[in-house]
Amino acid sequence: MKHEIIGNNLQMVKIDLQPGEGIFAEAGSMVNMTGTFTMESQLKGGIISGLKRAVTGESVFLTRFTAGDHTGFVSFAGTMPGKIFPVMVGPDKEFIARKESFLCCDEGVELDIAVTDRIRAGLFGGEGFILQCIAGQGTAFLHCCGDIIEMTLEPGEVVKVQTGLVVGFDHTVSYDITLAGGITTALLGGEGLFVTTLTGPGKVVLQSMDIAKLAASLIPYLPKPEVKVKSV
């Protein structure tokens, strides 16, 4: 399976499939495809996996695209301005990602949930208690908001991240939160009370923009509904 990521900040991924190959994608993410391709909604991994996906806020059903007897392509795009990047998984190599980042994956990739084992991280880490675990064998494509920041942490190396900006990390990385400096800094510094801490070893992927904060920043500039006063 060959792929090409097209665009700069409004990216889509074009995937070439050979006869008999297939790929699973999040419902509604398809941009275009070869006319001979077929698409069908399926419960990838069975009903239990579908229910687990529902817990993460994703679609219960995934859409399976197959090439049939001819080669061709299918393209997918995310739901926000940002980047798309591939994640390779295999034996003893799982990737933990934020719930809404999944875009599409090989048929050999398994999607499950990962529960945050620290209550404070679940409450204040910006990602909630439920994350998505990408396992199996193959390639998955994730999308983020804004630009991507990738780094590989050494054992014991720590990086602190503003809550909401973590896209995902290897399963070997430890995920927690800590206070953002002293009380004065936490209350008046503009970064919030907590920051997310990621401790190596393993790969970490961050995004430069939080869609929730972006939406909140636009609200003051949106037209306000007119209030009509009825005359007595």
C-alpha positions in Angstrom: 0.0 0.0 0.0 1.5 3.3 -1.1 0.3 6.7 0.2 0.9 10.4 -0.5 0.0 13.2 1.9 -1.2 16.2 -0.2 -1.4 19.8 0.9 0.1 22.0 3.6 -2.4 22.9 6.4 -5.5 21.4 4.9 -4.1 18.0 4.1 -5.6 14.8 2.7 -3.9 11.4 2.3 -4.2 9.6 -1.0 -3.8 5.8 -0.7 -3.1 3.5 -3.6 -4.7 0.0 -3.4 -3.9 -3.1 -5.3 -6.6 -5.6 -6.4 -8.0 -7.3 -3.3 -6.6 -4.8 -0.8 -8.8 -2.8 1.5 -8.6 0.0 4.1 -10.9 1.1 7.0 -11.7 4.8 7.5 -13.7 6.9 9.9 -17.2 7.5 8.6 -17.5 10.6 6.4 -13.8 11.1 5.9 -13.6 10.0 2.3 -12.7 12.8 -0.2 -12.6 10.9 -3.5 -11.9 7.4 -4.9 -11.5 5.4 -8.1 -14.9 4.6 -9.6 -14.5 0.9 -9.4 -13.9 0.9 -5.7 -16.6 -0.3 -3.3 -17.4 1.0 0.2 -19.3 -0.7 3.0 -20.0 0.1 6.6 -18.7 -2.6 8.9 -18.2 -3.3 12.6 -14.4 -3.7 12.5 -13.4 -6.2 15.3 -17.0 -7.0 16.1 -19.7 -5.4 18.2 -17.5 -5.1 21.3 -14.9 -3.1 19.4 -17.7 -0.9 17.9 -19.1 -0.2 21.4 -15.6 0.7 22.6 -15.3 3.2 19.7 -18.6 4.7 20.8 -17.2 5.2 24.3 -14.4 7.3 22.7 -16.9 9.4 20.8 -16.1 7.9 17.4 -18.5 6.2 15.0 -19.5 2.7 15.9 -19.1 1.6 12.3 -16.1 2.1 10.1 -16.2 2.3 6.3 -14.3 -0.4 4.4 -13.0 0.6 1.0 -11.9 -2.2 -1.3 -10.2 -2.1 -4.7 -11.9 -5.1 -6.3 -10.2 -6.4 -9.4 -8.5 -3.1 -10.4 -5.9 -0.9 -8.9 -6.8 2.6 -7.9 -6.8 5.2 -5.1 -8.9 6.6 -2.3 -8.3 9.8 -0.4 -9.3 10.9 3.1 -9.2 14.2 5.0 -9.7 15.3 8.6 -12.4 17.6 10.0 -10.1 20.5 11.0 -7.2 22.5 9.5 -4.1 20.6 10.3 -1.7 17.8 9.4 -2.0 14.1 8.7 0.8 11.7 9.7 1.3 7.9 9.5 1.8 5.6 12.6 3.4 2.2 12.2 2.3 -0.4 14.7 3.3 -4.1 15.2 4.2 -6.7 17.8 5.1 -4.9 21.1 4.6 -1.5 19.4 1.3 0.2 20.2 0.4 3.8 19.9 -1.9 5.7 22.2 -3.8 8.6 20.6 -6.4 11.2 21.5 -9.9 10.0 20.7 -10.7 12.2 17.7 -7.4 11.8 15.8 -8.1 8.6 14.0 -8.6 8.9 10.2 -8.0 5.5 8.5 -5.9 2.3 8.8 -4.8 -0.9 7.2 -7.0 -4.0 7.6 -4.4 -5.5 10.0 -4.6 -2.6 12.5 -6.7 -3.1 15.6 -8.5 -0.3 17.4 -9.2 -0.4 21.1 -9.5 1.9 24.0 -6.9 2.8 26.7 -8.0 4.0 30.1 -5.9 6.7 31.8 -4.7 5.0 35.0 -4.2 8.3 36.9 -7.4 10.1 38.0 -5.8 13.6 38.0 -4.6 13.1 34.4 -8.1 12.0 33.3 -9.7 15.0 35.0 -7.3 17.7 34.1 -5.1 16.4 31.3 -7.3 17.7 28.5 -7.9 14.2 26.9 -10.3 12.7 29.4 -10.1 9.2 30.9 -10.5 7.4 27.6 -7.8 7.4 24.9 -7.5 5.3 21.7 -5.1 2.4 21.5 -3.8 1.5 18.0 -2.3 -2.0 17.8 -2.1 -5.0 15.5 0.1 -4.9 12.4 0.2 -2.2 9.8 -0.2 1.6 9.3 -2.8 4.0 10.7 -3.2 7.6 9.6 -4.0 10.2 12.3 -4.8 13.9 11.9 -4.2 16.8 14.2 -5.0 20.5 14.5 -2.4 23.0 13.3 1.2 21.8 12.8 2.9 18.6 14.0 5.7 18.4 16.5 7.4 15.0 16.7 10.0 14.0 19.3 11.6 10.9 20.6 12.1 10.8 24.4 15.0 9.0 26.0 14.3 6.8 29.1 13.4 9.1 32.0 13.3 12.2 29.7 10.3 14.5 30.5 8.5 17.0 28.3 5.8 19.3 29.6 2.9 20.2 27.2 0.0 22.5 27.4 -3.2 20.5 28.0 -5.0 19.7 24.8 -2.0 19.7 22.6 -1.0 16.0 22.9 -2.0 14.0 19.8 -0.4 10.6 20.8 2.5 8.7 22.1 4.1 5.2 22.1 2.6 2.9 24.8 6.0 3.0 26.5 5.6 6.7 27.4 4.1 7.6 30.8 1.3 10.2 30.7 0.5 12.4 33.7 -0.1 16.0 34.7 1.6 18.5 37.0 1.0 22.0 38.4 2.0 24.8 36.0 4.6 26.3 38.2 3.7 28.0 41.5 0.2 29.2 42.5 0.7 32.7 41.2 1.9 31.3 37.8 -0.9 28.8 37.7 -3.6 31.4 38.4 -2.1 34.4 36.4 0.3 32.9 33.9 -2.4 32.2 31.2 -1.4 28.5 30.8 -4.0 27.1 33.2 -3.6 25.2 36.5 -1.9 22.1 35.0 0.4 21.0 32.2 0.6 17.5 30.7 3.8 15.6 31.4 5.1 12.9 29.1 8.0 10.7 30.3 10.1 8.5 28.0 11.2 6.3 26.4 9.2 6.6 23.2 7.9 8.7 20.4 5.6 11.7 21.2 3.4 13.6 18.7 2.1 17.1 19.6 -0.1 19.5 17.8 0.4 23.3 17.7 -3.3 24.2 18.1 -6.2 23.1 20.3 -9.5 23.1 18.3 -11.5 23.7 21.5 -9.5 26.8 22.4 -9.6 27.9 18.7 -13.4 27.7 18.7 -13.6 29.6 22.1 -11.4 32.4 20.7 -13.8 32.9 17.8 -17.0 33.1 19.8 -16.7 36.8 20.7 -16.4 37.7 17.0 -19.4 35.7 15.8 -22.7 37.6 15.0 -25.0 37.7 18.0 -28.7 36.9 17.5 -31.0 39.9 17.5 -33.3 40.2 20.4 -36.7 41.1 19.3 -38.8 43.1 21.7 -42.5 42.7 21.4 -44.5 45.9 21.6 -47.4 46.0 24.1 
